[in-house]
């Protein structure tokens, strides 16, 4: 009896080799500088666009590469291994566009997905607000109908790649009496009159990806820019996160792999007491634990990605919400532990900017926080199990 092996396809392995080569050549050499200058790297963006790796998930019918969810995970993972900030280009392009893929009209999909596929625009996702983080349904941003337009007012916070993205999937309250069922989703363009951005947040990590407020001051947009039906925005937002939490897991895997690879190389070279420190069992146990945690998180993430892909093709997956939360939570917790251990393995050198592991440790932290804190993920998982 023959059955497909529990493993990525040969195409996925080939894709990994291609992305790793690109990342090693075009991204890794600039990662420290990107972190230091805290500037978005248009050079990296152009390199990803030239290789068609900036938004691989966009379906072929809109001019995209039509990559499956596992291929998208592999791209994000391999870019993050070199530079976490740069991995937010493919990751946030997916986050911003999944609401359209799930809920938008064909006309809206064609209009906005094609420029993203061509590399002419990036897409961000605007859900959080100053007073609505984990409690996203408490948002205050309003969209008021005015003839065949909506007028938007409010402030969105913690928006990744704000200011560099041309397009924003933005959630706003259209019916204040209806709670979460009164929230609708819209496409807002950077060029819309009344759209502005707050100053760049000064952050611990992912410094090469700007995080800013998106400020809406009487922004008037055509009603046909609503994604899905009125009041369906929050449902779309939650369904989106079921798919995109997996991309954060991928980012965490890449950061952890980068730190582990560097630490292994270092302990083989570094000598103390007349021999490489890799000979000492205490350090060997640390490396074994780091690798074990990473591989466990990777298998969970790939399994979740396979479920995500089926769900995107209309095949309901009862356990997708649980698995995407579990993957994000497990991978980000593992990344924080592995990068911290990598700093420890390098000793005093690990604590300096001469080596990349301190950057990786700082970058890893955000993966436990954004797209739902890991405390929220545990609530999501428990609710799935107990309902």
C-alpha atoms as one frame of an Amber mdcrd trajectory, in Angstrom:
protein
   0.000   0.000   0.000   1.525   3.314  -1.032   0.808   6.632   0.666   2.407
  10.085   0.433   5.158  10.499   2.990   4.633  13.000   5.792   7.035  15.525
   4.294   7.131  18.631   2.096   7.178  17.961  -1.654  10.376  18.088  -3.692
   9.246  21.499  -5.009   9.190  22.816  -1.449  12.767  21.629  -0.856  13.903
  23.251  -4.102  12.133  26.466  -3.152  13.959  26.488   0.194  17.323  26.218
  -1.575  16.461  29.089  -3.920  15.237  31.399  -1.124  18.169  30.523   1.155
  20.660  31.355  -1.604  18.899  34.662  -2.249  18.778  35.464   1.490  22.444
  34.569   2.031  23.551  36.684  -0.919  21.198  39.680  -0.940  19.728  39.989
   2.569  22.026  38.619   5.305  24.933  40.997   4.457  22.636  43.988   5.156
  20.776  42.667   8.217  22.996  44.343  10.846  22.905  47.661   8.978  19.105
  47.493   8.610  18.876  46.945  12.387  21.340  49.757  13.105  19.842  52.416
  10.802  16.220  51.414  11.567  15.341  52.046   7.912  13.111  49.998   5.631
  15.363  48.366   3.010  14.048  49.099  -0.478  17.058  47.186  -1.841  15.873
  44.012  -0.106  12.320  44.676  -1.316  13.563  45.014  -4.906  15.609  41.791
  -4.570  12.516  39.924  -3.296  10.358  41.362  -6.092  12.967  40.439  -8.739
  12.874  36.837  -7.457   9.037  36.925  -7.110   9.340  36.181  -3.380   7.642
  39.331  -2.016   4.042  38.002  -2.104   4.208  34.383  -3.295   0.748  33.559
  -1.945  -1.170  35.745  -4.454  -3.144  33.420  -6.791  -2.088  33.120 -10.433
  -5.382  34.590 -11.660  -4.282  37.951 -10.181  -0.764  37.701 -11.595   0.798
  36.073  -8.521   2.969  32.996  -8.114   0.042  31.040  -6.636   2.196  29.438
  -3.929   0.522  27.203  -1.368   0.565  28.043   2.354   3.548  25.762   3.066
   5.611  27.381   0.292   4.756  30.795   1.767   5.894  29.579   5.204   9.202
  28.368   3.728   9.836  31.728   2.018   9.162  33.679   5.245  11.215  31.220
   7.310  14.275  31.444   5.042  14.152  35.247   4.780  13.775  35.504   8.590
  16.821  33.265   9.073  18.817  36.104   7.479  16.822  39.150   8.628  13.585
  39.217  10.633  12.675  42.747   9.476  12.890  41.686   5.827  10.670  38.633
   6.410   7.833  41.025   7.231   7.650  41.931   3.518   6.154  38.576   2.415
   4.444  38.052   5.797   2.609  41.402   5.941   1.725  41.282   2.249  -0.096
  38.057   3.097  -1.683  39.506   6.253  -3.026  42.531   4.368  -4.403  40.562
   1.422  -5.943  37.456   3.067  -9.090  39.447   4.039  -9.598  40.191   0.325
  -8.943  36.571  -0.649 -11.502  35.421   1.946 -14.248  38.013   1.566 -13.802
  40.624  -1.187 -15.643  40.935  -4.484 -13.814  39.740  -7.608 -13.564  43.354
  -8.751 -11.804  44.402  -5.522  -9.475  41.378  -5.627  -8.415  42.134  -9.209
  -7.942  45.824  -8.498  -5.736  45.411  -5.430  -4.043  42.007  -5.660  -2.544
  42.554  -9.127  -0.337  45.551  -8.136   0.865  43.599  -5.068   1.743  40.615
  -7.265   3.675  42.901  -9.627   5.644  44.399  -6.737   4.168  47.859  -7.275
   2.519  48.062  -3.848   2.592  46.481  -0.400  -0.472  45.750   1.754  -0.697
  46.291   5.523  -3.353  45.279   8.043  -4.938  47.807  10.405  -6.923  46.235
  13.252  -5.386  47.352  16.590  -5.995  50.719  18.225  -4.508  52.510  21.268
  -7.352  51.156  23.463  -8.120  48.016  21.429  -5.240  45.540  21.351  -6.102
  42.042  22.584  -9.696  43.330  22.858  -9.839  44.286  19.176 -13.658  44.399
  19.156 -13.481  47.494  21.421 -12.262  49.586  18.469 -13.464  53.172  18.126
 -12.572  53.975  14.475 -15.821  54.883  12.721 -16.956  54.565   9.119 -20.126
  56.559   8.433 -22.103  56.019   5.226 -22.510  59.146   3.104 -24.285  58.439
  -0.198 -22.120  56.018  -2.178 -19.114  56.725   0.069 -17.960  56.114   3.634
 -16.206  58.704   5.795 -13.605  57.231   8.151 -12.248  58.753  11.370  -9.973
  57.200  13.973  -6.479  56.019  14.844  -4.985  52.576  14.188  -1.887  51.543
  16.143   1.060  49.140  15.823   0.627  48.948  12.046   3.514  47.035  10.492
   5.071  48.638   7.396   2.801  51.674   7.834   3.920  54.474   5.554   5.740
  52.170   3.131   2.638  50.153   2.211   0.335  51.654  -0.427  -2.770  49.741
   0.717  -4.340  48.967   4.111  -7.026  46.496   5.090  -8.704  48.531   7.797
 -11.450  47.584  10.262 -13.930  50.254  11.355 -17.269  50.408  13.197 -20.209
  50.909  10.821 -22.948  50.070  13.377 -22.016  51.111  16.942 -25.066  49.332
  18.415 -24.092  45.897  17.072 -20.808  45.257  18.914 -18.424  42.967  17.013
 -21.142  42.454  14.380 -21.072  46.177  13.646 -17.471  46.169  12.373 -16.754
  46.312   8.633 -13.530  45.942   6.627 -12.308  48.426   4.002  -9.385  48.994
   1.672  -7.773  52.346   2.436  -5.057  53.766   0.196  -2.044  55.692   1.456
  -2.884  58.425  -1.075  -6.475  58.904   0.169  -6.985  62.460   1.404  -6.916
  62.593   5.224  -4.643  59.549   5.704  -1.474  60.272   7.698   1.003  58.344
   9.835   2.358  58.794  13.348   6.099  58.828  14.091   7.965  55.517  13.827
   7.849  53.571  17.097  11.262  53.111  18.729  11.400  49.339  19.145  13.447
  46.561  20.730  13.657  44.581  17.484  12.417  44.275  13.862  13.772  47.802
  13.487  13.983  47.681   9.689  10.196  47.406   9.452   8.423  50.661  10.375
   5.638  50.398  12.965   3.414  53.500  13.046  -0.052  54.771  13.755  -2.394
  55.165  10.794  -4.450  58.307  11.361  -7.776  58.813   9.563  -9.138  62.355
   9.442 -12.400  62.510   7.474 -11.098  60.007   4.927 -13.763  59.672   2.239
 -13.653  56.423   0.245 -16.044  54.817  -2.274 -18.465  52.314  -0.721 -17.251
  49.623  -3.156 -13.998  49.493  -1.176 -15.787  47.613   1.595 -14.459  44.044
   1.879 -17.451  41.710   2.099 -20.848  42.634   3.550 -21.404  45.389   6.129
 -20.818  44.035   9.635 -18.715  41.087   8.464 -15.343  42.769   9.101 -14.584
  41.297  12.513 -15.444  37.796  11.342 -13.084  38.324   8.382 -10.383  39.662
  10.738 -10.517  36.548  12.938 -10.631  34.188   9.938  -7.585  36.008   8.504
  -5.575  35.455  11.692  -6.276  31.710  11.510  -4.162  31.758   8.334  -1.599
  34.408   9.183  -0.621  33.340  12.712   1.122  30.532  10.814   3.288  33.095
   9.009   4.403  34.504  12.389   5.295  30.946  13.413   7.357  30.772  10.205
   9.137  34.016  11.055   9.922  32.677  14.554  11.292  29.419  13.066  13.594
  31.366  10.753  14.945  33.609  13.510  15.577  30.562  15.724  17.265  28.634
  12.896  19.559  31.563  12.163  20.604  31.782  15.821  21.093  28.023  16.152
  23.164  27.785  12.959  25.422  30.617  14.092  25.826  29.200  17.602  26.750
  25.732  16.286  29.387  27.235  14.006  30.763  29.284  16.890  31.081  26.506
  19.507  32.974  24.316  17.004  35.579  27.081  16.545  35.806  28.597  20.043
  38.475  26.947  22.206  38.683  26.910  26.020  40.773  24.616  28.260  42.639
  23.535  25.129  39.712  22.182  23.123  36.605  23.376  21.235  33.768  24.249
  23.623  31.570  21.975  21.463  33.330  19.073  23.218  31.714  19.949  26.553
  28.603  17.950  27.365  26.798  20.842  29.087  26.881  22.812  25.830  26.016
  19.739  23.755  22.841  19.290  25.811  21.885  22.936  25.195  22.299  22.495
  21.440  20.319  19.254  21.466  17.446  20.949  23.331  17.502  23.961  20.995
  17.310  21.720  17.912  14.589  19.552  19.419  12.355  22.529  20.278  12.894
  24.016  16.825  12.049  20.832  14.936   8.925  20.209  17.052   7.696  23.757
  16.328   8.528  23.372  12.627   6.497  20.176  12.218   3.525  21.766  13.989
   3.797  24.864  11.774   3.997  22.858   8.540   1.014  20.751   9.624  -0.954
  23.949  10.338   0.098  25.367   6.935  -1.275  22.284   5.167  -4.616  22.789
   6.957  -4.588  26.504   6.075  -4.116  25.670   2.408  -7.062  23.272   2.384
  -9.250  25.843   4.146  -8.265  28.511   1.589  -9.464  26.162  -1.140 -12.882
  25.847   0.460 -12.370  22.643   2.450 -13.460  23.405   6.052 -10.809  22.504
   8.669 -12.335  22.189  12.143  -8.967  22.325  13.904  -7.353  25.184  11.929
  -7.969  27.769  14.676  -6.405  25.501  17.309  -3.448  24.514  15.122  -2.615
  28.039  13.951  -2.628  29.297  17.556  -0.573  26.309  18.692   1.975  26.796
  15.910   2.365  30.522  16.568   2.638  30.005  20.311   5.028  27.032  20.175
   7.292  28.527  17.510   7.560  31.958  19.133   8.202  30.520  22.619  10.838
  28.229  21.080  12.429  31.146  19.206  12.747  33.204  22.387  14.353  30.276
  24.256  16.665  29.307  21.375  17.914  32.838  20.684  18.505  33.422  24.414
  20.499  30.176  24.575  22.447  31.179  21.452  23.538  34.389  23.213  24.580
  32.245  26.205  26.602  29.873  24.003  28.609  32.810  22.650  29.301  34.087
  26.176  30.397  37.729  26.312  30.600  37.903  22.519  26.916  36.969  22.288
  26.055  40.146  24.159  27.770  42.374  21.592  26.599  43.704  18.246  29.702
  42.194  16.588  27.696  38.954  16.331  24.116  38.516  15.043  22.612  36.514
  17.909  21.782  39.514  20.121  19.803  40.990  17.223  18.014  37.676  16.727
  17.144  37.538  20.433  15.641  41.047  20.252  13.780  40.222  17.030  12.355
  36.984  18.455  10.497  38.742  21.284   7.864  40.363  19.082   6.762  36.976
  17.726   5.350  36.219  21.204   3.349  39.458  21.123   1.939  40.405  17.721
  -0.972  38.782  15.871  -2.321  37.862  19.288  -0.140  37.561  22.393   0.757
  34.049  23.449  -1.566  34.439  26.443  -4.422  35.111  24.003  -3.297  32.101
  21.908  -3.614  29.880  24.976  -7.152  31.192  25.548  -8.005  30.524  21.903
  -6.647  26.966  22.129  -8.475  26.240  25.393 -11.782  27.519  23.985 -11.379
  25.293  20.923 -10.716  22.279  23.127 -13.533  22.950  25.606 -16.361  24.022
  23.295
